[in-house]
Amino acid sequence: MLCLASIIGWLSIVRVDRMQIDPIAIALALLSADFGESNWHLTLDFSPDGDLRMFSDGQMESTGTDPQLFIHKFDRGTRSNWIKFGFEFDGDVSFFYPKLYVFFDDSEKDFCEIDFPRVLPNQLICKTIYIPNDYFRIRFDPCEFPCEFRIKQLFVCKSDWADIRDDIESRFDDRDYENVRKSFSSFANPLFKDMLLKEHRATNNQDSYGTWRETFSVLSQKKMREIETILTGIHQRPMFSVVMSTYNTSEGFLIDAIESVLCQNYDNFEFCIVDDASTSSHVRRLLDHYAAKDSRVRLHYRDSNGNISTATNDGIRMTKGEWIVFFDHDDILAKHALAFVALAIVASPKAEFIYSDEDKVNELNEYFHPFFVTTQGVRRSAEGC
């Protein structure tokens, strides 16, 4: 058994920070931007730091999980704050998961984080980003695991109006997508300004998490197809053992919990359920129903109540997978949770512990109290699991 993995209440999130949570204020600033300048292109200078070594021939070696490149200050002159950030890597790895950090002081406590999608070797990436005037320095982390690679390109260049428009549009609720598209056709359009101001107020409202969740936590069919294509190409797909204990769980909660696991986009898992001597008759009835319906469901009924820790240990002894997923009987797992964890495992093959973001949901299906964490890999020995 490699390790323990807890992914209760997983949410696929876009980093909520100073640079990304308030695209409306950024968009308002762009109304006065000058896009008449001719094309420009700057190759970036950098210095390695953290777990990164650079050799005289330009070869890079990441010796750990935190390789860093500090990008030297570059002169934008009077150019717009909207720029394209571009790079291309070459290396003997399946893919990279780079991140860009923009710091606003030397303490590195005030910063913005920009995530990039999975990047293949020799794949040129260009992303439109907004760099505020008051930034202190920029750090670029090419990966999160030990490897050797080479930087073929690292640059900034002019961002076209169409790229900026698409970047801002992608941040809006899909329900307003067409109206936003039409409004962006003219700087002077008053509807455009009204919509921006309205959305700006919404992002600063205490109830904005519901709107944020609708925007960012539901993946498009196109995105899920991309993820499925990646997972299909993996030679050894991670096998998960989802462990859940039950005890007199309410019927509605139990159904929602089981359905959320069985409806995962990622199918290489088993569902090990231990009932801790429930006295409510509906619990056994529901568990037997799902076990007969889906062969991935494996059941164990305890003769006496032993509490959650005893029942969970019984569940661990049932498992056959490489990774154990702890799941409570009143939790709901996001549909793409296991798929994203599988991608994280492939990207960080030496990680032995994975955890994720979570939130709460009430009986009215209202989501609240989000708790965002940065996905981490923690090294542990197999004997310690």
Secondary structure, DSSP 8 states (H G I E B T S, - for coil): --EEEE-TT-------STTTS-HHHHHHHHTT----S---EEE--EEEEEEEEE-TTSEEEEEEEEEEEEE-----TT--SEEEEEEEEEESSS-B--EEEEESSTTS-SEEEEE---B-TT--EEEEEE--TT--EEEEE--SS-EEEEEEEEEEEE--HHHHHHHHHTTS-GGGHHHHHHHTT-TT-HHHHHHHHHHHHHHTSTTHHHHHHHHHSS--HHHHHHHHHHHHT-SS---EEEEEEESS--HHHHHHHHHHHHT-S---EEEEEEE-----HHHHHHHHHHHHH-TTEEEEE-SS--HHHHHHHHHHHH--SSEEEE--TT----TTHHHHHHHHHHHSTT--EE---EEEE-TT--EEEEE-----B----GGG-
